[in-house]
Amino acid sequence: MCSAATTRFDLFDPYLERETFHRYLPDFTPTLRVRVVTSKDLMEVKSLSASPTQNAIDKFNEATQRRDRVVAVSELLAMEYPDQYEFLVSGEQHDRHIRVDDEIIHLGGSMKDAGKSRYFTISPIDPNELNHTILDGIIKKSDVWYGPTNKKHRKS
């Protein structure tokens, strides 16, 4: 999908996995700006309570490892494409979308499972001004973990 983009590739995935980067962001052209937007729930792992159960500890460790794997791959992209790549974290999104140049696509199901044998839907959305404004609003309200205003990748 990224190879079809010429100026902009925005990936909105609140359930981001490290595999998503390798599958959808293989190569950038010199003019392509790439933004990955994921959720605060995924990236800002909540602290454990004073007396956590073993189940709570296991979930905390799993969430921390998932976040750390996503950050590790994002850091690689940031090193390779320091002026073209942004990694943003938002509390404003729920659905998965891709914006390729001026086209908008809604993705149903997990992006890491697209192209596998699992059920997955890809639906174009009318690329009208309102839909672009909604996506731009998510970006504007996001915390920058890496990008033009933050050249040192945030980790948590």
N, C-alpha and C positions, 0 to 999 in steps of 0.2 A: 504494500500500500504506500509506503513511504516513497518508493521509486516513482510513483505517479505525481507526486507533489513537486511543484517548481518554486513556490515562494513560502508556503506555510504548511506545517503539519502539526496540528494540535491534538494531543491524545488525552482524553478525559476518562480516567478509569479509577473509581474509588476503591476497587478491589485489586489493584495492581500487584502483579507477581513479577519476579525477575525475568521469567521466560518471555514476558511481553516485550521487553526491550529487544531481545535477540530476534524475535519473530517479526516485529513491525518496524524496527528502526535500524536496519542493517547498514545503510549508507546514506550520507547526506550529500547533496550537491552543494557547491560553494555559496549559492544564493538562498538556500533553504533555511528557514528559521523553524526550530523544533521546540515545542513546549509539551511537557508531560505534567498533567495535573492529577493528583491523587488525593485521597481523603485524610483528614486529621485523625480520624479513628484508626487508620492503618499506621500512620507514621508517628503519632504521639501516643506511645504506649503508656497506659495508666499505671501508676505505682501500685505496688502490693499493699494490702492492709497490714496492720501491726501483727496480726496472727493469721496468716493466710493458710488455707487448706492446701493439700498437695495438688488438687485439681486446679486451684487458682495459680499456684506456682508453675505448673505445667503450661497453662494457658499463657501466663506472662512470658515464660521462656520462649514459647512458640511464636508469640506476637513480636517479641524483641528480635528473634532470629529472622523472621520474615522481613521486618523493617530493615534490619542490617543487610540482608541480601539485596533488597531493592536499592538501598543507598550505595552499596558496593558497585552495582552495575551502573547506577546513575553517575557515580564518580568517574568511572571509565569513560562514559560519554562526555562528561564535562572536561576531562583532560584532552580528549581527542577533538572536540568541537567547542572550545571555550567561548567563542563569540556567537555561536549559532544555537546553543542549547540552553534551555531553562527547565528547572525542576521546581514545581509549585505544589503547595499543600493547601487544600481548601476544605472548609466545613460546609460549603454551599452546594455540593453536587451529590447526586444520587445515581443517575444513569451513566452509562458508558457512551461516549461519543468520539468520533474522529472528525476533525475538520481538515480537509485536504484542499489547500488553496481557498476557494470560496464555496466548496461543496461541504455539506454536513451529513454525516452518517450516524444513525443510532445503532448501537450494537446490543443485541440481546444475548445474555449468557456471558460466560467468561471469555475474555480475549485470548487467554492462553490456550483455550480449547477450540478456537475458531480453526476450521480446516481439518480438525480431527473428526472422528465418527460421531461425536456427540451433537445433539441438537443445538443449533445456533442460528440466529437471525441477523441479517444485515438489512437495514431499512434506510433509504435516503430520506432526508428531511428537507422540506422547502428551505432553500438558502436565503430566505427573506431577511430584511433588516432586523426584525424582532428576534429571530432565532440567533443571528450573529450577536446581537446585543446581549442576549442571555448568556451565551458562552463567554463573551468579552467581560461581562459582569463577574462571572465565576473567576476568571483570570485576575481581574483587578482586586478582588477581595481575598485573593490567595496570599499565603506567606511564601516568600521566595527562599527556597532552600539552596538553589544555585541559579545564577543568571547574571545579567549585567550589573545589578546592584549588590550582588553577593558572590564574589569570585572564589570564596572558600566554602566548599560544600558543607552545609549543615548536616549533622548526623542524627540528631534527635530533638 
